[in-house]
Amino acid sequence: MGKLDGKVAFITGAGSGMGKAQAILFAKEGAKVIAGDIQFENVQQTVEKIRAAGGEGLAVEIDVANKESIQTAVQKGIAAYGQIDVLSNTAGVLDGYAPSLDTSEELWDKIMNVNLKGTYRVTNAVLPQMVEKGSGVVINVASIAAFVAGGGGAAYTAAKHGIVGYTKQLSFDYGKAGIRVNCIAPGAVESGMTKQIFEEGSAAVMDSVNSVPAGRYGQPEEIATVAVFLASDDASFMHGAIVPVDGGWLVN
């Protein structure tokens, strides 16, 4: 028996990194997985791994900055599996640590449209059927940049702060309708977005990474295990929680 037997999970950003790790682990725990990503070839590979391990999955192309793309992907998922029980909003982009004066309006809008508005749009596409059946789980992926400066640039940090506020308000508005909404705030985790940064290994970046109590950066699977917990009945009394998974970054 898996922790997510009988559940259908929709995961954005599932073509790489934390989203991919979640998709694979959710399937291992018994969920049928709708794996979405703007890079369709990547998410097809994720689903191939799920199926090779005996799980059930569906690859969908999704641009979380495009409302029509979101609606199409969600409709495909529901058509295939009848419902969505768990949504993990994992898709995101970095801003190159740009300070405000180096952040063009184009960059600001891109970061907000993907990281914050994308979370809102995907949630609103999935939420109505959760409300109708009186149950569901939403997991938003923020960052330590939701708490402190230095985890990203001006736009990224503002967007991640916004995700925390949005998570709390969703929980407040829909908790009594049977919807549990929580948020994971990862620290430095090796993913598609950060792998090059770690490989280049600038002294300032690696000093920050190695200074945390864990003494290292995290792996996507370490985020996925927390996501499975939040998606499962083990977290049945958790509403509106923001869970740092950061190797102790925030204790400093």
N, C-alpha and C positions, 0 to 999 in steps of 0.2 A: 504494500500500500504506500503510495506516494503522498506527500503533503498536499498536492494539488490535483489529486485524482478527480476527474469529472469537470474540471474547470477549463475555461477557454481564456487564454491570455493574449492580449495584443501588446506588442512591444515595439516601440519606435527606436530607430538607431540600431537595429539588430544586425546590421551588416558587419559590425566590427566592435571591438572593445567591450564595454560594459553591457551594451545591448545584446551583443552576440552571446556573451557569457550567460546572461539572464535567459535568453531564448533556449539555449542548450540545457541549462539546469532546470528551468521550468518544465521542459518536456520530460526530462529524467524523473521529475517528481510527479509526472502523470498528467500534466496539462496538455491540451491541444494548443499549439502556438501559432499565432498569426504574426509573422516576423516582417516588419516593415523597415524600409530604408530607401533613401534617395538613390543609392547605388544598388540597382536591382541585381546585378551579377553577384555582388557580395552577399546579399541576403538569400539568394538562391543557394549559395554555398553553405550558409548557415542551416538552411532547411535540409540540405542533403546530409549534413552531419546528424541532424535530429533524426531523420528517417533511417540512416545507417545504424543508429543506436536503438532502433525499434520504436522511436517516438513518432508523433504525428504533428506535421507542421505545414503551413502555407506561406509562401513568399509573396509579398505585395510591395509594389513600388509606391513610395509615399514621399512627397515633399511637404514637410510640415509648415512651410511658409506659403502654401497654396491651398486655399479652401477646397477647390474642386478635387484636387489630388487626394486630400484627406477623406472627403466624402466617398470617393470611389474606392479607396483602400478599405475603409470601414465597411462599406456595403459588401465588398468581396468577402471580407472575413465573416460577416454575419450570414451571408448566403452559404458559405461553406460549412459553418459550425452552429448556426442558429442563434448565437448570442455571444456576448463578451462579458466575462466575469471579472477579469483583472486587466487593468490598463497600466502599463509602465511607460511614462513619458521620459525617454532616455535620450532622444536625439538632441544634439547641441553642437555649437561651433564656438571656437575661440576667437579672440579679437587681437591676438598678438601683443597683449599687455599694453595696449596703447593708452596713454594718458589722455585727458579730455581734449587738450589742444591739438593732439595728433589724431583725434577721432573725427573723421568726416561724418556728415549726416548720413551718407550712404552706408558707412560701416556701422554706425549706430543703429540704423534701421534694419540692416541685415541681422545683427546680433539679437535685437529685440524680436524681429519677426520669427526667427528660428527658436531661440531659447525661451522666450516668454510668451509671445503671442501664439507660437506653435503649440506650446503646452495647453494654452487656453482653447485653441481651435480643436485640437485632437480630443481633449476632454469633453468639450461640448458636442462633438460628433458621437461620442460613445456613451455619454452620461444618460441621455433620455431612456434608452432601453434598460439601463441599470435601475433607474428610478421606477420604471414601469414594473419591473419584476421584484423591486424592493430589496435588492442586494447588489453588492459590487465592491471592488477595491480599486482605488487609484493610487499609484505610486509615482510621485514626481521626483526627478533627479536634479538636485541643485548642485551645491559645491560648498567647500569651506569659504568661497568667495561670497556666500550669502551672509557670512558673519564678520569677516575681516577683509581689510584691503590686502593687495598683493597677490591674491589668487588668480587675478586676471586684470584686464584693463578697466577703463571707466564703464564701457558699455556692458561688458561681461559681468562685472560686479553688480551693476545696477539691475541687470536682468535676473541674476541669481537671487538677489534680495527680493525681487518681485515674485519669484517662484515660491519662496517661503511664505510671503504674505498671501499669495493665491491659494496655497495649500491650506493654510489656516482658515481662510474664508470658505473654501469648499467644504471643509470639515464642519464648520459652523452651520452652513446652509443645508447640507445634505446628510449629515450624520444620522439624524432621526428618520431619514428616509431609507436607512439601511446601507448607506454608502460609507465605507471607511476610506479616509484619505490621509496618507502620510508621505513623508519626504525623506529621501536619503541625501546626505551632504558629503560626497566623497572628498578626500584630500588628494594628494598626488597619486594618481593611479595610471599605470601604463595602459594606454589605449591608442586607437587610431589617431587621436588628436595630439597626444602627448609623446608618443614614441620617439619622434624625431627630436623633440626637446631634450629628452633624457639621453638619447644617443649622442647628441652634440655635447651634452654634459658641461654647460658653462658653469664656472666655479660658483657664481651667485645662486643659480638654480639648484645645483646639487648640494650646496651647503644648507640651503633651506630644507630640501628633501631629507637629508641625512640628519638634520638637527632634531627631528621629531622623536618621541620616545621609542617608536618602533625601529628607528634607524634606517629606514628604507622607504621606497615607494611601494604602493599596493598593486595587486593584480586584479583584473576584472572579475575573476571568480570570487574574490573576497567581497565584492559589492553584490554579486549575484546571490550569494548565500543569505545576505540580509534582505534582499528583495523577496526571496522565497519565503522567508519568515514573515515579512509584512503582508505578503499575499495570502498566507495560510491562516487557518483558524487559531494557530498559536498566538497570533497578534490580535485576537478578537476584541480586546479592550483598549487597543491603541487607536486614537483618533487625533489627527492634527499634529502628530509628533514629527519633529525634525531630528533625524538620527545621523549624527556625524560618524563617518567611517573613514577616519583620517590618520590612523597611526598615532594619534595623540597630538596632531598639529595644533589644535585649539587650546591645549593646556598651557601653552607658552604665553 
